[in-house]
């Protein structure tokens, strides 16, 4: 289960990275107010960090489960 969740966490993280790296001219069209652009970019950065953390948690859980399964006798 954690392996599947991790795939979606990575997918979401990559989508947020793409949005963060959007052409600045496009962002200025979408958000005419400079403060809105800064807030959007800060939000994307936070979401990227959150998804990295979530993917890391899933990776640890997958690794922990694997260890238990292989040590089972």
PyMOL Python script that loads the backbone (N, CA, C, O; Angstrom):
from pymol import cmd

cmd.read_pdbstr("""\
ATOM      1  N   UNK A   1       0.820  -1.186   0.000  1.00  0.00           N
ATOM      2  CA  UNK A   1       0.000   0.000   0.000  1.00  0.00           C
ATOM      3  C   UNK A   1       0.874   1.263   0.000  1.00  0.00           C
ATOM      4  O   UNK A   1       0.602   2.201  -0.750  1.00  0.00           O
ATOM      5  N   UNK A   2       1.915   1.291   0.832  1.00  0.00           N
ATOM      6  CA  UNK A   2       2.757   2.485   0.917  1.00  0.00           C
ATOM      7  C   UNK A   2       3.503   2.745  -0.391  1.00  0.00           C
ATOM      8  O   UNK A   2       3.784   3.892  -0.739  1.00  0.00           O
ATOM      9  N   UNK A   3       3.817   1.676  -1.104  1.00  0.00           N
ATOM     10  CA  UNK A   3       4.504   1.830  -2.381  1.00  0.00           C
ATOM     11  C   UNK A   3       3.609   2.571  -3.373  1.00  0.00           C
ATOM     12  O   UNK A   3       4.088   3.423  -4.122  1.00  0.00           O
ATOM     13  N   UNK A   4       2.330   2.256  -3.384  1.00  0.00           N
ATOM     14  CA  UNK A   4       1.371   2.929  -4.265  1.00  0.00           C
ATOM     15  C   UNK A   4       1.195   4.382  -3.848  1.00  0.00           C
ATOM     16  O   UNK A   4       1.183   5.277  -4.693  1.00  0.00           O
ATOM     17  N   UNK A   5       1.057   4.615  -2.553  1.00  0.00           N
ATOM     18  CA  UNK A   5       0.907   5.987  -2.050  1.00  0.00           C
ATOM     19  C   UNK A   5       2.136   6.814  -2.415  1.00  0.00           C
ATOM     20  O   UNK A   5       2.013   7.977  -2.801  1.00  0.00           O
ATOM     21  N   UNK A   6       3.319   6.217  -2.294  1.00  0.00           N
ATOM     22  CA  UNK A   6       4.558   6.926  -2.603  1.00  0.00           C
ATOM     23  C   UNK A   6       4.578   7.381  -4.056  1.00  0.00           C
ATOM     24  O   UNK A   6       5.065   8.472  -4.353  1.00  0.00           O
ATOM     25  N   UNK A   7       4.057   6.562  -4.963  1.00  0.00           N
ATOM     26  CA  UNK A   7       4.001   6.947  -6.380  1.00  0.00           C
ATOM     27  C   UNK A   7       3.180   8.214  -6.562  1.00  0.00           C
ATOM     28  O   UNK A   7       3.563   9.106  -7.319  1.00  0.00           O
ATOM     29  N   UNK A   8       2.044   8.292  -5.865  1.00  0.00           N
ATOM     30  CA  UNK A   8       1.190   9.476  -5.976  1.00  0.00           C
ATOM     31  C   UNK A   8       1.819  10.697  -5.309  1.00  0.00           C
ATOM     32  O   UNK A   8       1.642  11.822  -5.775  1.00  0.00           O
ATOM     33  N   UNK A   9       2.537  10.480  -4.240  1.00  0.00           N
ATOM     34  CA  UNK A   9       3.234  11.594  -3.579  1.00  0.00           C
ATOM     35  C   UNK A   9       4.290  12.179  -4.522  1.00  0.00           C
ATOM     36  O   UNK A   9       4.435  13.397  -4.622  1.00  0.00           O
ATOM     37  N   UNK A  10       5.018  11.308  -5.204  1.00  0.00           N
ATOM     38  CA  UNK A  10       6.048  11.761  -6.148  1.00  0.00           C
ATOM     39  C   UNK A  10       5.400  12.444  -7.342  1.00  0.00           C
ATOM     40  O   UNK A  10       5.907  13.457  -7.826  1.00  0.00           O
ATOM     41  N   UNK A  11       4.290  11.905  -7.821  1.00  0.00           N
ATOM     42  CA  UNK A  11       3.573  12.520  -8.931  1.00  0.00           C
ATOM     43  C   UNK A  11       3.110  13.929  -8.566  1.00  0.00           C
ATOM     44  O   UNK A  11       3.274  14.866  -9.347  1.00  0.00           O
ATOM     45  N   UNK A  12       2.528  14.071  -7.370  1.00  0.00           N
ATOM     46  CA  UNK A  12       2.071  15.387  -6.907  1.00  0.00           C
ATOM     47  C   UNK A  12       3.248  16.339  -6.754  1.00  0.00           C
ATOM     48  O   UNK A  12       3.162  17.500  -7.152  1.00  0.00           O
ATOM     49  N   UNK A  13       4.346  15.857  -6.179  1.00  0.00           N
ATOM     50  CA  UNK A  13       5.526  16.700  -5.984  1.00  0.00           C
ATOM     51  C   UNK A  13       6.038  17.223  -7.332  1.00  0.00           C
ATOM     52  O   UNK A  13       6.376  18.400  -7.456  1.00  0.00           O
ATOM     53  N   UNK A  14       6.091  16.358  -8.323  1.00  0.00           N
ATOM     54  CA  UNK A  14       6.566  16.773  -9.639  1.00  0.00           C
ATOM     55  C   UNK A  14       5.622  17.783 -10.287  1.00  0.00           C
ATOM     56  O   UNK A  14       6.072  18.699 -10.976  1.00  0.00           O
ATOM     57  N   UNK A  15       4.323  17.622 -10.069  1.00  0.00           N
ATOM     58  CA  UNK A  15       3.353  18.592 -10.594  1.00  0.00           C
ATOM     59  C   UNK A  15       3.561  19.957  -9.941  1.00  0.00           C
ATOM     60  O   UNK A  15       3.511  20.984 -10.618  1.00  0.00           O
ATOM     61  N   UNK A  16       3.794  19.971  -8.624  1.00  0.00           N
ATOM     62  CA  UNK A  16       4.042  21.235  -7.923  1.00  0.00           C
ATOM     63  C   UNK A  16       5.342  21.882  -8.408  1.00  0.00           C
ATOM     64  O   UNK A  16       5.422  23.105  -8.528  1.00  0.00           O
ATOM     65  N   UNK A  17       6.353  21.066  -8.686  1.00  0.00           N
ATOM     66  CA  UNK A  17       7.614  21.609  -9.209  1.00  0.00           C
ATOM     67  C   UNK A  17       7.401  22.240 -10.573  1.00  0.00           C
ATOM     68  O   UNK A  17       7.944  23.307 -10.861  1.00  0.00           O
ATOM     69  N   UNK A  18       6.610  21.582 -11.414  1.00  0.00           N
ATOM     70  CA  UNK A  18       6.310  22.144 -12.733  1.00  0.00           C
ATOM     71  C   UNK A  18       5.580  23.474 -12.609  1.00  0.00           C
ATOM     72  O   UNK A  18       5.884  24.425 -13.329  1.00  0.00           O
ATOM     73  N   UNK A  19       4.612  23.540 -11.688  1.00  0.00           N
ATOM     74  CA  UNK A  19       3.879  24.794 -11.492  1.00  0.00           C
ATOM     75  C   UNK A  19       4.795  25.890 -10.969  1.00  0.00           C
ATOM     76  O   UNK A  19       4.678  27.050 -11.367  1.00  0.00           O
ATOM     77  N   UNK A  20       5.712  25.517 -10.070  1.00  0.00           N
ATOM     78  CA  UNK A  20       6.649  26.496  -9.514  1.00  0.00           C
ATOM     79  C   UNK A  20       7.579  27.043 -10.601  1.00  0.00           C
ATOM     80  O   UNK A  20       7.991  28.202 -10.553  1.00  0.00           O
ATOM     81  N   UNK A  21       7.902  26.199 -11.574  1.00  0.00           N
ATOM     82  CA  UNK A  21       8.819  26.598 -12.642  1.00  0.00           C
ATOM     83  C   UNK A  21       8.100  27.166 -13.868  1.00  0.00           C
ATOM     84  O   UNK A  21       8.674  27.232 -14.955  1.00  0.00           O
ATOM     85  N   UNK A  22       6.852  27.570 -13.688  1.00  0.00           N
ATOM     86  CA  UNK A  22       6.085  28.165 -14.775  1.00  0.00           C
ATOM     87  C   UNK A  22       6.749  29.456 -15.229  1.00  0.00           C
ATOM     88  O   UNK A  22       7.354  30.180 -14.437  1.00  0.00           O
ATOM     89  N   UNK A  23       6.624  29.721 -16.500  1.00  0.00           N
ATOM     90  CA  UNK A  23       7.143  30.957 -17.082  1.00  0.00           C
ATOM     91  C   UNK A  23       6.625  32.158 -16.271  1.00  0.00           C
ATOM     92  O   UNK A  23       5.417  32.281 -16.065  1.00  0.00           O
ATOM     93  N   UNK A  24       7.511  33.031 -15.818  1.00  0.00           N
ATOM     94  CA  UNK A  24       7.084  34.193 -15.009  1.00  0.00           C
ATOM     95  C   UNK A  24       6.043  35.073 -15.711  1.00  0.00           C
ATOM     96  O   UNK A  24       5.186  35.660 -15.051  1.00  0.00           O
ATOM     97  N   UNK A  25       6.110  35.166 -17.028  1.00  0.00           N
ATOM     98  CA  UNK A  25       5.121  35.973 -17.756  1.00  0.00           C
ATOM     99  C   UNK A  25       3.725  35.383 -17.622  1.00  0.00           C
ATOM    100  O   UNK A  25       2.740  36.115 -17.525  1.00  0.00           O
ATOM    101  N   UNK A  26       3.644  34.059 -17.616  1.00  0.00           N
ATOM    102  CA  UNK A  26       2.346  33.397 -17.443  1.00  0.00           C
ATOM    103  C   UNK A  26       1.809  33.662 -16.038  1.00  0.00           C
ATOM    104  O   UNK A  26       0.626  33.952 -15.862  1.00  0.00           O
ATOM    105  N   UNK A  27       2.682  33.559 -15.048  1.00  0.00           N
ATOM    106  CA  UNK A  27       2.246  33.834 -13.676  1.00  0.00           C
ATOM    107  C   UNK A  27       1.751  35.266 -13.530  1.00  0.00           C
ATOM    108  O   UNK A  27       0.773  35.518 -12.827  1.00  0.00           O
ATOM    109  N   UNK A  28       2.418  36.197 -14.185  1.00  0.00           N
ATOM    110  CA  UNK A  28       1.988  37.596 -14.113  1.00  0.00           C
ATOM    111  C   UNK A  28       0.640  37.810 -14.790  1.00  0.00           C
ATOM    112  O   UNK A  28      -0.113  38.700 -14.395  1.00  0.00           O
ATOM    113  N   UNK A  29       0.331  37.015 -15.793  1.00  0.00           N
ATOM    114  CA  UNK A  29      -0.986  37.090 -16.436  1.00  0.00           C
ATOM    115  C   UNK A  29      -2.068  36.536 -15.511  1.00  0.00           C
ATOM    116  O   UNK A  29      -3.159  37.096 -15.409  1.00  0.00           O
ATOM    117  N   UNK A  30      -1.752  35.436 -14.843  1.00  0.00           N
ATOM    118  CA  UNK A  30      -2.720  34.793 -13.953  1.00  0.00           C
ATOM    119  C   UNK A  30      -2.893  35.597 -12.662  1.00  0.00           C
ATOM    120  O   UNK A  30      -4.005  35.761 -12.161  1.00  0.00           O
ATOM    121  N   UNK A  31      -1.774  36.093 -12.138  1.00  0.00           N
ATOM    122  CA  UNK A  31      -1.787  36.867 -10.892  1.00  0.00           C
ATOM    123  C   UNK A  31      -1.215  38.266 -11.160  1.00  0.00           C
ATOM    124  O   UNK A  31      -0.007  38.469 -11.043  1.00  0.00           O
ATOM    125  N   UNK A  32      -2.057  39.214 -11.512  1.00  0.00           N
ATOM    126  CA  UNK A  32      -1.556  40.570 -11.803  1.00  0.00           C
ATOM    127  C   UNK A  32      -0.853  41.234 -10.605  1.00  0.00           C
ATOM    128  O   UNK A  32       0.041  42.061 -10.788  1.00  0.00           O
ATOM    129  N   UNK A  33      -1.256  40.874  -9.399  1.00  0.00           N
ATOM    130  CA  UNK A  33      -0.651  41.443  -8.194  1.00  0.00           C
ATOM    131  C   UNK A  33       0.640  40.685  -7.872  1.00  0.00           C
ATOM    132  O   UNK A  33       0.621  39.462  -7.730  1.00  0.00           O
ATOM    133  N   UNK A  34       1.743  41.395  -7.757  1.00  0.00           N
ATOM    134  CA  UNK A  34       3.055  40.794  -7.474  1.00  0.00           C
ATOM    135  C   UNK A  34       3.042  39.966  -6.191  1.00  0.00           C
ATOM    136  O   UNK A  34       3.695  38.925  -6.115  1.00  0.00           O
ATOM    137  N   UNK A  35       2.299  40.426  -5.183  1.00  0.00           N
ATOM    138  CA  UNK A  35       2.212  39.690  -3.922  1.00  0.00           C
ATOM    139  C   UNK A  35       1.550  38.321  -4.112  1.00  0.00           C
ATOM    140  O   UNK A  35       1.917  37.353  -3.446  1.00  0.00           O
ATOM    141  N   UNK A  36       0.582  38.247  -5.014  1.00  0.00           N
ATOM    142  CA  UNK A  36      -0.074  36.970  -5.285  1.00  0.00           C
ATOM    143  C   UNK A  36       0.895  35.989  -5.935  1.00  0.00           C
ATOM    144  O   UNK A  36       0.854  34.792  -5.652  1.00  0.00           O
ATOM    145  N   UNK A  37       1.764  36.495  -6.806  1.00  0.00           N
ATOM    146  CA  UNK A  37       2.774  35.645  -7.444  1.00  0.00           C
ATOM    147  C   UNK A  37       3.720  35.096  -6.379  1.00  0.00           C
ATOM    148  O   UNK A  37       4.012  33.901  -6.356  1.00  0.00           O
ATOM    149  N   UNK A  38       4.188  35.966  -5.511  1.00  0.00           N
ATOM    150  CA  UNK A  38       5.099  35.528  -4.439  1.00  0.00           C
ATOM    151  C   UNK A  38       4.431  34.510  -3.532  1.00  0.00           C
ATOM    152  O   UNK A  38       5.055  33.525  -3.138  1.00  0.00           O
ATOM    153  N   UNK A  39       3.165  34.739  -3.197  1.00  0.00           N
ATOM    154  CA  UNK A  39       2.432  33.814  -2.327  1.00  0.00           C
ATOM    155  C   UNK A  39       2.247  32.460  -3.025  1.00  0.00           C
ATOM    156  O   UNK A  39       2.396  31.408  -2.402  1.00  0.00           O
ATOM    157  N   UNK A  40       1.925  32.499  -4.312  1.00  0.00           N
ATOM    158  CA  UNK A  40       1.766  31.260  -5.077  1.00  0.00           C
ATOM    159  C   UNK A  40       3.065  30.460  -5.082  1.00  0.00           C
ATOM    160  O   UNK A  40       3.049  29.254  -4.833  1.00  0.00           O
ATOM    161  N   UNK A  41       4.181  31.114  -5.361  1.00  0.00           N
ATOM    162  CA  UNK A  41       5.469  30.427  -5.405  1.00  0.00           C
ATOM    163  C   UNK A  41       5.861  29.882  -4.029  1.00  0.00           C
ATOM    164  O   UNK A  41       6.421  28.791  -3.931  1.00  0.00           O
ATOM    165  N   UNK A  42       5.571  30.629  -2.982  1.00  0.00           N
ATOM    166  CA  UNK A  42       5.851  30.155  -1.619  1.00  0.00           C
ATOM    167  C   UNK A  42       4.982  28.939  -1.285  1.00  0.00           C
ATOM    168  O   UNK A  42       5.447  27.985  -0.661  1.00  0.00           O
ATOM    169  N   UNK A  43       3.726  28.984  -1.706  1.00  0.00           N
ATOM    170  CA  UNK A  43       2.827  27.849  -1.473  1.00  0.00           C
ATOM    171  C   UNK A  43       3.330  26.604  -2.206  1.00  0.00           C
ATOM    172  O   UNK A  43       3.318  25.505  -1.651  1.00  0.00           O
ATOM    173  N   UNK A  44       3.767  26.779  -3.447  1.00  0.00           N
ATOM    174  CA  UNK A  44       4.281  25.643  -4.217  1.00  0.00           C
ATOM    175  C   UNK A  44       5.527  25.063  -3.545  1.00  0.00           C
ATOM    176  O   UNK A  44       5.695  23.844  -3.490  1.00  0.00           O
ATOM    177  N   UNK A  45       6.382  25.920  -3.044  1.00  0.00           N
ATOM    178  CA  UNK A  45       7.594  25.455  -2.352  1.00  0.00           C
ATOM    179  C   UNK A  45       7.234  24.642  -1.118  1.00  0.00           C
ATOM    180  O   UNK A  45       7.843  23.604  -0.858  1.00  0.00           O
ATOM    181  N   UNK A  46       6.249  25.107  -0.359  1.00  0.00           N
ATOM    182  CA  UNK A  46       5.821  24.377   0.835  1.00  0.00           C
ATOM    183  C   UNK A  46       5.198  23.038   0.459  1.00  0.00           C
ATOM    184  O   UNK A  46       5.461  22.026   1.109  1.00  0.00           O
ATOM    185  N   UNK A  47       4.380  23.028  -0.581  1.00  0.00           N
ATOM    186  CA  UNK A  47       3.762  21.776  -1.013  1.00  0.00           C
ATOM    187  C   UNK A  47       4.815  20.773  -1.482  1.00  0.00           C
ATOM    188  O   UNK A  47       4.688  19.574  -1.234  1.00  0.00           O
ATOM    189  N   UNK A  48       5.844  21.259  -2.154  1.00  0.00           N
ATOM    190  CA  UNK A  48       6.938  20.388  -2.591  1.00  0.00           C
ATOM    191  C   UNK A  48       7.622  19.767  -1.381  1.00  0.00           C
ATOM    192  O   UNK A  48       7.884  18.564  -1.364  1.00  0.00           O
ATOM    193  N   UNK A  49       7.912  20.574  -0.377  1.00  0.00           N
ATOM    194  CA  UNK A  49       8.550  20.064   0.847  1.00  0.00           C
ATOM    195  C   UNK A  49       7.659  19.036   1.535  1.00  0.00           C
ATOM    196  O   UNK A  49       8.143  18.009   2.010  1.00  0.00           O
ATOM    197  N   UNK A  50       6.355  19.311   1.588  1.00  0.00           N
ATOM    198  CA  UNK A  50       5.422  18.379   2.224  1.00  0.00           C
ATOM    199  C   UNK A  50       5.399  17.041   1.494  1.00  0.00           C
ATOM    200  O   UNK A  50       5.428  15.982   2.121  1.00  0.00           O
ATOM    201  N   UNK A  51       5.348  17.096   0.175  1.00  0.00           N
ATOM    202  CA  UNK A  51       5.308  15.856  -0.602  1.00  0.00           C
ATOM    203  C   UNK A  51       6.618  15.075  -0.476  1.00  0.00           C
ATOM    204  O   UNK A  51       6.605  13.844  -0.438  1.00  0.00           O
ATOM    205  N   UNK A  52       7.748  15.785  -0.409  1.00  0.00           N
ATOM    206  CA  UNK A  52       9.029  15.107  -0.196  1.00  0.00           C
ATOM    207  C   UNK A  52       9.016  14.371   1.150  1.00  0.00           C
ATOM    208  O   UNK A  52       9.487  13.238   1.255  1.00  0.00           O
ATOM    209  N   UNK A  53       8.475  15.026   2.162  1.00  0.00           N
ATOM    210  CA  UNK A  53       8.390  14.411   3.483  1.00  0.00           C
ATOM    211  C   UNK A  53       7.470  13.190   3.442  1.00  0.00           C
ATOM    212  O   UNK A  53       7.809  12.138   3.983  1.00  0.00           O
ATOM    213  N   UNK A  54       6.314  13.328   2.803  1.00  0.00           N
ATOM    214  CA  UNK A  54       5.362  12.219   2.722  1.00  0.00           C
ATOM    215  C   UNK A  54       5.957  11.037   1.955  1.00  0.00           C
ATOM    216  O   UNK A  54       5.782   9.885   2.350  1.00  0.00           O
ATOM    217  N   UNK A  55       6.658  11.326   0.864  1.00  0.00           N
ATOM    218  CA  UNK A  55       7.291  10.253   0.086  1.00  0.00           C
ATOM    219  C   UNK A  55       8.358   9.554   0.930  1.00  0.00           C
ATOM    220  O   UNK A  55       8.512   8.335   0.855  1.00  0.00           O
ATOM    221  N   UNK A  56       9.086  10.320   1.726  1.00  0.00           N
ATOM    222  CA  UNK A  56      10.098   9.742   2.609  1.00  0.00           C
ATOM    223  C   UNK A  56       9.486   8.822   3.658  1.00  0.00           C
ATOM    224  O   UNK A  56      10.026   7.755   3.953  1.00  0.00           O
ATOM    225  N   UNK A  57       8.367   9.239   4.212  1.00  0.00           N
ATOM    226  CA  UNK A  57       7.657   8.402   5.194  1.00  0.00           C
ATOM    227  C   UNK A  57       7.226   7.098   4.536  1.00  0.00           C
ATOM    228  O   UNK A  57       7.402   6.022   5.107  1.00  0.00           O
ATOM    229  N   UNK A  58       6.665   7.194   3.345  1.00  0.00           N
ATOM    230  CA  UNK A  58       6.226   5.985   2.636  1.00  0.00           C
ATOM    231  C   UNK A  58       7.410   5.075   2.337  1.00  0.00           C
ATOM    232  O   UNK A  58       7.317   3.855   2.474  1.00  0.00           O
ATOM    233  N   UNK A  59       8.521   5.675   1.927  1.00  0.00           N
ATOM    234  CA  UNK A  59       9.712   4.881   1.607  1.00  0.00           C
ATOM    235  C   UNK A  59      10.191   4.111   2.843  1.00  0.00           C
ATOM    236  O   UNK A  59      10.570   2.944   2.745  1.00  0.00           O
ATOM    237  N   UNK A  60      10.172   4.770   4.001  1.00  0.00           N
ATOM    238  CA  UNK A  60      10.572   4.093   5.240  1.00  0.00           C
ATOM    239  C   UNK A  60       9.615   2.955   5.568  1.00  0.00           C
ATOM    240  O   UNK A  60      10.042   1.887   6.006  1.00  0.00           O
ATOM    241  N   UNK A  61       8.331   3.182   5.357  1.00  0.00           N
ATOM    242  CA  UNK A  61       7.336   2.151   5.657  1.00  0.00           C
ATOM    243  C   UNK A  61       7.503   0.956   4.725  1.00  0.00           C
ATOM    244  O   UNK A  61       7.400  -0.193   5.155  1.00  0.00           O
ATOM    245  N   UNK A  62       7.759   1.230   3.452  1.00  0.00           N
ATOM    246  CA  UNK A  62       7.976   0.142   2.492  1.00  0.00           C
ATOM    247  C   UNK A  62       9.221  -0.633   2.887  1.00  0.00           C
ATOM    248  O   UNK A  62       9.210  -1.864   2.867  1.00  0.00           O
ATOM    249  N   UNK A  63      10.293   0.061   3.246  1.00  0.00           N
ATOM    250  CA  UNK A  63      11.526  -0.591   3.664  1.00  0.00           C
ATOM    251  C   UNK A  63      11.336  -1.387   4.940  1.00  0.00           C
ATOM    252  O   UNK A  63      11.874  -2.487   5.065  1.00  0.00           O
ATOM    253  N   UNK A  64      10.584  -0.854   5.887  1.00  0.00           N
ATOM    254  CA  UNK A  64      10.321  -1.550   7.148  1.00  0.00           C
ATOM    255  C   UNK A  64       9.525  -2.813   6.931  1.00  0.00           C
ATOM    256  O   UNK A  64       9.797  -3.841   7.552  1.00  0.00           O
ATOM    257  N   UNK A  65       8.546  -2.742   6.055  1.00  0.00           N
ATOM    258  CA  UNK A  65       7.720  -3.906   5.753  1.00  0.00           C
ATOM    259  C   UNK A  65       8.568  -4.983   5.070  1.00  0.00           C
ATOM    260  O   UNK A  65       8.439  -6.168   5.377  1.00  0.00           O
ATOM    261  N   UNK A  66       9.419  -4.570   4.161  1.00  0.00           N
ATOM    262  CA  UNK A  66      10.290  -5.510   3.465  1.00  0.00           C
ATOM    263  C   UNK A  66      11.207  -6.217   4.451  1.00  0.00           C
ATOM    264  O   UNK A  66      11.406  -7.428   4.357  1.00  0.00           O
ATOM    265  N   UNK A  67      11.766  -5.470   5.396  1.00  0.00           N
ATOM    266  CA  UNK A  67      12.664  -6.049   6.392  1.00  0.00           C
ATOM    267  C   UNK A  67      11.934  -7.091   7.229  1.00  0.00           C
ATOM    268  O   UNK A  67      12.474  -8.168   7.481  1.00  0.00           O
ATOM    269  N   UNK A  68      10.738  -6.790   7.654  1.00  0.00           N
ATOM    270  CA  UNK A  68       9.955  -7.722   8.462  1.00  0.00           C
ATOM    271  C   UNK A  68       9.646  -8.981   7.655  1.00  0.00           C
ATOM    272  O   UNK A  68       9.782 -10.093   8.166  1.00  0.00           O
ATOM    273  N   UNK A  69       9.238  -8.816   6.412  1.00  0.00           N
ATOM    274  CA  UNK A  69       8.888  -9.964   5.586  1.00  0.00           C
ATOM    275  C   UNK A  69      10.097 -10.870   5.336  1.00  0.00           C
ATOM    276  O   UNK A  69       9.960 -12.093   5.364  1.00  0.00           O
ATOM    277  N   UNK A  70      11.262 -10.300   5.095  1.00  0.00           N
ATOM    278  CA  UNK A  70      12.434 -11.113   4.805  1.00  0.00           C
ATOM    279  C   UNK A  70      13.038 -11.730   6.056  1.00  0.00           C
ATOM    280  O   UNK A  70      13.718 -12.753   5.972  1.00  0.00           O
ATOM    281  N   UNK A  71      12.806 -11.135   7.199  1.00  0.00           N
ATOM    282  CA  UNK A  71      13.324 -11.702   8.441  1.00  0.00           C
ATOM    283  C   UNK A  71      12.376 -12.737   9.038  1.00  0.00           C
ATOM    284  O   UNK A  71      12.721 -13.428   9.997  1.00  0.00           O
ATOM    285  N   UNK A  72      11.187 -12.836   8.467  1.00  0.00           N
ATOM    286  CA  UNK A  72      10.198 -13.791   8.967  1.00  0.00           C
ATOM    287  C   UNK A  72      10.684 -15.209   8.680  1.00  0.00           C
ATOM    288  O   UNK A  72      11.113 -15.509   7.566  1.00  0.00           O
ATOM    289  N   UNK A  73      10.617 -16.072   9.677  1.00  0.00           N
ATOM    290  CA  UNK A  73      11.102 -17.467   9.505  1.00  0.00           C
ATOM    291  C   UNK A  73      10.018 -18.451   9.761  1.00  0.00           C
ATOM    292  O   UNK A  73      10.243 -19.657   9.664  1.00  0.00           O
TER     293      UNK A  73
END
""", "prot")
cmd.dss("prot")
cmd.show_as("cartoon", "prot")
cmd.util.cbc("prot")
cmd.orient("prot")
